[in-house]
Amino acid sequence: MGQPRPVTPVGILTETLLRVRDRLDAGETDVRAELDRAYALAAGLDPYVARCTSPESPALAQLAARTAAHDWSVRPDGGVFLEQEMLSGHVEGQALQLLVHATRARQVLEIGMFTGYSALAMAEALPADGRVVACELDAEVAAFAQECFDASPDGSKIEVRVGPALATLASLAGTPFDLIFLDADKAGYVDYLAAILDTGLLAPHGVLCVDNTLLQGEPYASPEPTVNGRAVAAFNQALADDPRVAQVLLPVRDGLTLVRLLP
């Protein structure tokens, strides 16, 4: 039996690039068709996924537009570096909404809110008596998000907690959440995981979603990963080694890991 043929876009892209490399090693230079194929596979994937995903609400579209229009490089208070790319975005927002529906969540915890796209997306999927507790370190960003929440009929479901997330998690210890979304500073991921699992924050039937677990490929493809790349790699390994949970890493956007507690 030979090796199975690649059947996913990434697998086909990998095979195509290998053929280009082998042909170049053999002295061939006419590889334009192969490169065009590889480019089409890579360039078309995200736009096609977005087109085939349910559209975002007007409130989410407005929040995304406001985030994109804001100049995050200007921080009068000398706050931490921010950029519009930190927004969760359309496809991930719809994935989170589906998870809220699938888990029948009523209590949601978000660790790392930024301008509130994912918080509002999850709030839109919650029943009228549901709530999102959103942790955000940066008061300026939290105020920006609150303005967007106030403009949405679902914004009242969101309770913003400003301050270090670990302190907020400690104050919530013993409160079970049906869905937890972790998208905060990558260096803190291992500590956030411990706080979630050690203090009963994840309900027995709940799901923990962790963003950026592929981190632009650094955990597996960078010879010299950044501090964040090393932190995410350490988190992924810690999660894989933890006997209390089962998890799957999905190649959604920059990597989305879904975690559940084992009985």
N, C-alpha and C positions, 0 to 999 in steps of 0.2 A: 504494500500500500504506500502510495506517495503522499506528499504533504497536501493537505486540503487547499483548494484554491481560495484566494481571498474573496470574500463576498460582502464586506462592509466598505464604505467610502474610504475610511482610513487604511484598511488593508490593501485596497486596490491602489491607493495613492502610494503606499509604501513600496509595493511591487513595481509600480511604474518608475519611481525614483531609483530603485535598485537597478532596473534595466538601463536607465540613463547613465548611472554611474559605471556599470559594466561596459557599456558601449564607449563611454569616454575613456575608460581604462584601456580598451582595445584600440584606441586611436580613431574611433569614428567621431565625426563632428555633426552629422545630420541627425540631430535628436530633437528637432523642433516639434515634431508631432507628439512625441512622448512628453515633452515639457508642457505643451498646450493641454494635453490630457490631465497631467498632474495639476496644472493651474486651475482648470475647470472644476476638478474635484474639490480642491481646497477653497477656491474663491466662491463657489456656488453653494457650499454647504450651509453656512449660517443664514444667508438670505432665504434659502429654500425652507429651512426649518421655521424661520419667522413667518413666511407666507402661509405655511401649513398649520400654524398655531393660531388659536382663537385670538381675536384682536383685544387689545387693552381697552379699558374704559376711558371715557373722556377725562376723568379726573387723573388717572394715571398718565395719560398722554400729556396733560398739562403739567403735571409734576416733572415728568422727564424733560419737557421743553424748558421749564424754568431752571432745572438743574444744568442743562446744556448751555443756557444763555448766561449763567452766572460765571464770573471770573474767579475761580477758586485759587488762583495764584496770589491774589491779594488778600492777605490775612493781617489786618491791622493789629490784632491781638497777639500776633506771633504764634498762632496755633499750629498744629501738626499739618503736614502736607496733605492736601486733598486734591482730587481730580474728578471730573464728571464720569470717568470710566468706572468709578466705584459704585455707580448705580447698578442695581441688580438687573433691571431691564425687562423687556416684554416677555421673552420666552421663559426666563426663570420665574418671573412673576406669575405667569400662567401655570407653571409647574407647581409653585407653592399653593396657588388657589386650588388646583386639583387635589393636592395633598390635604388641604383643609377639608375639602368635601369627602375625600376617601376615608380620612380618620374620624370624620364627624366631630372635629375639634370645636371646643368652646373656649378653651384657655390656651393662648399662644404666647410664647416668649421669644423675643428677638434680642440677640446680643450683637450690637453693632448696627445702628439704624441708618447712618448717613442722612440723606434728604428724605427718606421715608417711603421710597417706592415699594419695597418688599413689605413693609409694615402695612401700607394702605392696600396693597394687593391682597394680603391675607385677611385684613379687616373686611374687605368687600365680600369675601367668601364666607365669613362667619355669620351665624344667626344673630338676631337683634340683641340677644343677651350675651353674646360672646365678647371677649376682650383680648387685645394684644398689649402686653407689657413690653415696651421697647426701650432697650438700654443704649444710651449714647453719651460718650465722654465729652464731646464738644458742644458747649452751650449755644454757640452761634449757629451751628448746623441744626441743632435741635429746634431752635427758634424758626429757622427756615422751613423745616419739616412741618412744624406746628401750623404755620400759615397755610401750607398745602392741605393739611388735615382739616383745618377749619373751613376750607372751601368745598369739602366733600361730604356727602350725606353719611358716609361711613366713618368719617374721621373721629367721631365721638367714641368709637369703640377702642381707640388707641390711647394708652396711658404711657407717656414718655417719662422715663427716669434718667435724669442727667447726673453723670458722675462715673467713677470707675466701675466697670461692669462687675468685677469680683465682689465689690462691696454690695452692689445691688443684689447679686445672686445670693450672698450670705443672708441678706435681709429677707429673701424669698424662700430660704431653705425649708423643705418640708411641704411646699406648695407644688402639687403635681401639675404639669402642663401637658396637654395633649400633643402639641407640636412645638418644637424649639428650632429656631433658625439661627445658626451661628455664622456671622460674617463680620468679625471684628479684627483687631490687630492679630496678625498671624503668629507673632512671638508668644501670644497668650493662649493659643489654641489648646495646648496640653493642659494648662491650668483650668481653662473653662470646662474642658471635658471632665476633669476630676471634680470640679464643683457641681456639674450637672449630675454625674453618676453617684457621687458620694453623699449628696444631700437630698436625694429624693425629688429632684426637680422634673425628671422625666417620668410621666405616668407609665404604669406597667404596659399599657397598650399604645403608648405614645411613639412618636417618630422624631428623631433628631436629624435635622438637615444641616450639613456643613458646606459652606461655599468655598470656592477657590482651592479645592483639594488637588487640582492639577497644576495650579499656579504657573501658567504659561509654559508648562513642560519642565520646569526646573527640577522637581523632585526626581525625575527619571532620565532627563536628557541633557542636563547642563553639567559640564565638567567642573565649573566653578559656580555653584548656586549662590544666590544672594542670602542674606540673613533670613529673609522671609521664605526663600526656597528651602533652606535647611529646616526652618521651623515647621513648614508644612510636611516635609518628608518625615520629620520626627513625629508629628501628630498622626500621620497616616500609619506609621509603624506602631505607635502606641495603641491606636484603635484596633489594628489587626491583631495585636498581642493580648487585648483585653478579653478575658473569658466571659465577661458579663454581657457582651453585645454581639450582634450579627450586623454586618454592614455590606453595602454595595456602593462602589464608586461609579457614578454615571458621567459620561463625557458630555454633560450639558454645560454650555458656555465654558467657564474655566474650571469645570469639575464640580460636581454636586454629589456629596456622599450622604446616603440615607442610612440611619442607624436605628436599630430597635433593641430593646432589652430581651435577653434570653430568660426563659422561666427559671 
